[in-house]
Amino acid sequence: MFVVDPISDMFVRISNANKKFHERVDIPFSKIKFEIAKILKNEGYILDYKNIKDVSNKNILQIILKYAFKNKPVICGIKRISKSSSRIYRGYKDIPLTVSGLGITIISTSNGLMTDKQAKTNKIGGEIIGCIW
């Protein structure tokens, strides 16, 4: 199956797995998805992530999902902002807050992927990849 927007596919897989209370979700591996998973773990939205090989020896990014008390997902929402058909770029002063600062926005900058807070601290703008809350 050919996927036009692999990051959007990743977000949809995480969202669907959260709704069904799956323990983990497997996603085709790429470096940018690996970096997004690293940010999600550092910000406390997932338990862990790892790069594994499947039976056909292809790389798979396995994400272990995190749930709060009584099986409530930690990730309430995940949304792709910049798409392949419509790229969204912002300077560091114009990066929007996600849920009044309770969520995070992932930014692709010249220094790599980072959260909105890191981008504002480093005074770097870039492409807005997506929001998680």
C-alpha positions as CSV (number, residue, x, y, z in Angstrom):
1,M,0.0,0.0,0.0
2,F,1.3,3.4,-1.0
3,V,0.8,6.2,1.6
4,V,0.8,9.8,0.3
5,D,1.4,11.4,3.7
6,P,3.3,9.1,6.1
7,I,3.2,11.4,9.1
8,S,-0.6,11.8,8.8
9,D,-0.7,8.0,8.6
10,M,1.3,7.7,11.8
11,F,-1.0,10.1,13.6
12,V,-4.2,8.2,12.4
13,R,-2.7,4.9,13.5
14,I,-1.9,6.3,17.0
15,S,-5.3,7.9,17.3
16,N,-7.1,4.7,16.2
17,A,-5.0,2.5,18.6
18,N,-5.8,4.9,21.4
19,K,-9.5,4.7,20.8
20,K,-9.4,0.9,20.9
21,F,-7.1,0.8,24.0
22,H,-4.4,-1.1,22.2
23,E,-1.2,-1.6,24.2
24,R,1.0,-0.8,21.2
25,V,0.9,0.3,17.6
26,D,3.3,-0.7,14.7
27,I,4.2,1.9,12.1
28,P,6.5,1.6,9.1
29,F,9.8,3.1,10.1
30,S,11.3,6.4,8.9
31,K,13.7,8.9,10.6
32,I,11.1,11.7,11.0
33,K,8.6,9.3,12.6
34,F,11.3,8.1,14.9
35,E,12.0,11.7,15.9
36,I,8.3,12.4,16.5
37,A,8.1,9.3,18.7
38,K,11.2,10.6,20.7
39,I,9.4,13.9,21.3
40,L,6.2,12.1,22.3
41,K,8.1,10.1,24.9
42,N,10.1,13.1,26.2
43,E,6.8,15.0,26.7
44,G,5.1,12.0,28.4
45,Y,2.5,11.1,25.8
46,I,3.8,7.6,25.2
47,L,5.5,5.0,27.4
48,D,8.2,3.9,24.9
49,Y,9.2,3.4,21.3
50,K,11.6,1.1,19.5
51,N,12.8,0.1,16.1
52,I,12.2,-3.6,15.4
53,K,12.3,-5.9,12.3
54,D,9.2,-7.7,11.1
55,V,9.1,-11.2,9.6
56,S,10.0,-9.8,6.1
57,N,13.0,-8.0,7.7
58,K,11.5,-4.5,7.3
59,N,12.0,-1.8,9.9
60,I,9.0,-1.1,12.1
61,L,8.5,1.7,14.6
62,Q,6.7,0.2,17.6
63,I,5.1,2.7,19.9
64,I,3.9,1.6,23.4
65,L,0.9,3.7,24.2
66,K,0.3,5.3,27.6
67,Y,-3.0,5.4,29.5
68,A,-3.9,7.3,32.7
69,F,-6.1,5.9,35.4
70,K,-9.2,3.8,34.4
71,N,-7.9,3.3,30.8
72,K,-8.1,6.9,29.8
73,P,-5.7,7.6,26.9
74,V,-3.0,10.2,27.7
75,I,-3.3,11.4,24.1
76,C,-6.7,13.1,23.8
77,G,-6.1,14.4,20.3
78,I,-3.5,14.4,17.6
79,K,-3.7,16.5,14.4
80,R,-1.6,17.0,11.3
81,I,-1.3,20.7,10.5
82,S,1.1,21.1,7.6
83,K,0.3,18.7,4.7
84,S,2.0,17.9,1.5
85,S,-0.6,19.9,-0.4
86,S,-0.4,22.9,2.0
87,R,2.8,23.6,3.9
88,I,2.4,25.8,7.0
89,Y,5.5,27.8,8.1
90,R,5.6,30.1,11.1
91,G,8.3,32.3,12.8
92,Y,9.0,31.6,16.4
93,K,6.8,34.5,17.5
94,D,3.8,33.2,15.5
95,I,3.8,29.5,16.6
96,P,0.3,28.8,17.9
97,L,-0.4,27.4,21.4
98,T,-2.1,24.0,21.5
99,V,-5.1,23.9,23.9
100,S,-3.9,27.1,25.6
101,G,-0.5,25.6,26.1
102,L,-1.6,22.3,27.6
103,G,-0.6,20.4,24.5
104,I,2.4,20.5,22.2
105,T,3.1,21.6,18.7
106,I,5.8,19.8,16.8
107,I,7.9,22.1,14.6
108,S,10.4,21.0,11.9
109,T,13.3,23.5,12.1
110,S,16.7,23.9,10.6
111,N,18.0,22.3,13.9
112,G,15.7,19.3,13.6
113,L,12.3,18.5,15.1
114,M,11.3,20.2,18.4
115,T,8.4,21.3,20.4
116,D,6.8,24.7,20.3
117,K,8.4,25.6,23.6
118,Q,11.9,24.6,22.5
119,A,11.5,26.5,19.2
120,K,10.4,29.7,21.1
121,T,13.3,29.3,23.5
122,N,15.8,28.9,20.7
123,K,14.0,31.6,18.6
124,I,13.7,29.4,15.6
125,G,10.6,29.1,13.3
126,G,9.8,26.4,10.9
127,E,7.2,24.1,9.5
128,I,4.4,23.1,11.8
129,I,4.1,19.3,11.6
130,G,1.2,18.7,14.0
131,C,-0.3,19.2,17.4
132,I,-0.8,16.7,20.3
133,W,-3.0,17.3,23.4
